Amino acid sequence: MNKTFAIILAMSVMIFGSTAYAGAYITGQASNTNFDFGDGGDIDSTFGGGVGVGFDLSSWLAIEATADHLGSDIESGTKYQTRAATVWFVVDPTIAKIGSMPLKVTARAGYARTEFKFSGGEITDSDPAYGAGVALGVSNNTEVFLDYRQRSIESGGETLDFQTTNLGLKYTF
């Protein structure tokens, strides 16, 4: 996981270290994650959050790196903690205007490194990830977004799914 955070930090320096900030942005979100362990049951939803940095490649396409704490809790006597680092391609065209505020639909596809630690050990895996949502521009530089993101871990023939709903802010420089 440390290598992933180093990549996110390096991307931040590249984006924000240049003199041309146009298109660079940061995000922050609160999240609610449901854990589905296939035949092994599930864990009640947990509260988490995350941060991200990105760059708008055009008016409808961006690249983004996020670091998320998906949740931690004790379930049936087992303590667990889940984190993910993901690089996304985000498609976010404006579909309408509400007054002067743009309404966007978002679709994202990426690659996630997800870490699930529990009392008996740890499972870390890298797999494709996806998501969809909506965003509303509330000022020239700020959007409020609501989205769903799906990440998975493959372990011992089982798939562990992490389904996250996020409410957050995006600030563009």
N, C-alpha and C positions, 0 to 999 in steps of 0.2 A: 504494500500500500504506500510506503514511503516514496518509491519511484514514481508512482502515479501523482502524488502531491508535488513532487519535484517538477514533473511535466507541467502541471497546472501553474505552478509558480513561474516556470520559464516562459510559458505562454503569456502570463500576466505581464512579465517584464517586457516581452516583445511588443505586446499591444500597447501598454501604458507607458513604456519607456521611449516611444517615438514621439516626435513633435506633432505628428498628425493624429489627433485622437478621433477624427471623424469616423464613425462606425463602430468604435469600441464601446463596450457596455459591461456592466456588472449586474448580477442578479442576487436576490436573497429570497428564501421562501420558508414557510412553515409547512410541514408535511404530516400526513397520516398514512401509515403503511400497514397493509394486511399481509400476513405471511401464510402461504399455502404450501404445505409439504406433501402434496399428492396423497398417497395412501396413508401417510403418517400423521394426518390431521393438519391443524392450523394453529396459529397463535393469534389471540385477540389483537386488534389494531393498536399501534403505538404512535406516539407523537415524536416527531423529529424535525429536521430542518437541513438547509444546505445553502451553499453559496456557489456562484459561478462567474466566469468571465467569458466574453465572447467578442466576436467581430462580425458586423453586418457586411457580407460580401456584395449584396445588392439590396434593393427595397423589399425583397421577398425571400432571401436566402442568407443564412448565417452559420458560423461554426462556433461551438460553445463547449467549454469544459466545466464540469460541475463536480463538487465534492459534497456528498450527502451523508448525514447521520440518519439512517432509516429507522432507528429505534433501539431501545434496550429495556429489558424488563426481567421479571422472574415469572416463568410459566411452569406450573406443576413441579416446582422445586428446582428447575433448571434456569440458571442465569444466562442471558444471551445479550449480544450487542451486534448490530449490523451497520456496516458502512459501505459506501459505493463511490467510485470515481468513474466518471463517464465522459467520453468525448462524443458530441452530438453534431449532426447536420440538422439544421432547423429550417423548415419552410414555413413562412408566416405572411402570406399575402393579405392585404386589406380587402375585406369583403363588403364593408359598408361603413358609413359614417353616422355616428349618433351626435347630432349637432355638429361640432367641429372635431369630435373625438373619433379616431379611426378604430374600427372593430376588426380584429384579425382572427383567423383560424390558424392554429399551429399544428404541424405534424413534425415529429422528430424521429430520427433513426440514428443509432450510434453503437458504441462498443463499451461495455461496462466491466469494470473489475470490481466484483462484489465480495465482501469479506463477512462471513457469519461466524462469530465466536460464541461458544457456549461452554458450560461447565465441563463438558467431556472432551472438548477439543476445538478445532477450527476448520472451517471449509472456506477455501478461497478459489474463485473461478472467474474466468473472463468469457463473456458471451455477448451476443448482440442484444440490444435494448431498443425499445420503441416507446412512443408516446403521442398524445394528441391533446389539444385544448383550445382555449380562446384567450385573447388578450385585448384589453381596452386601453387606448392611449388617454391618459388623464392630463397630460401637459405635453409640451414639445419634446421633452426628454424622458418622460416617465410613463411606464405602462404597468397596469395591474394584470396579472395572469392567473388563470385557474387551469390546471392540466392534470393528466393522468400519465404515469410512467410505469413501464413494466421492465423488470430485470429478473434474471434467473440464474441459478447455480445448478450445474449437473454434478451429482455425487453418487457413486455406487449404483448407477442405473436409475436413480430417482431425480426428479426435477423439483427444486425448491423455487417457488415464484414469490417475488416481492412486488406487490401492486401498491403504488404510491399516488396519492392525490395531493397536489401542491397548490397553495395560495401564496403568491409572491409579488415582488416588485422588480422591474427591470429599469435601470437608469442608463441612458445612452449619453456619452460625452460629445 
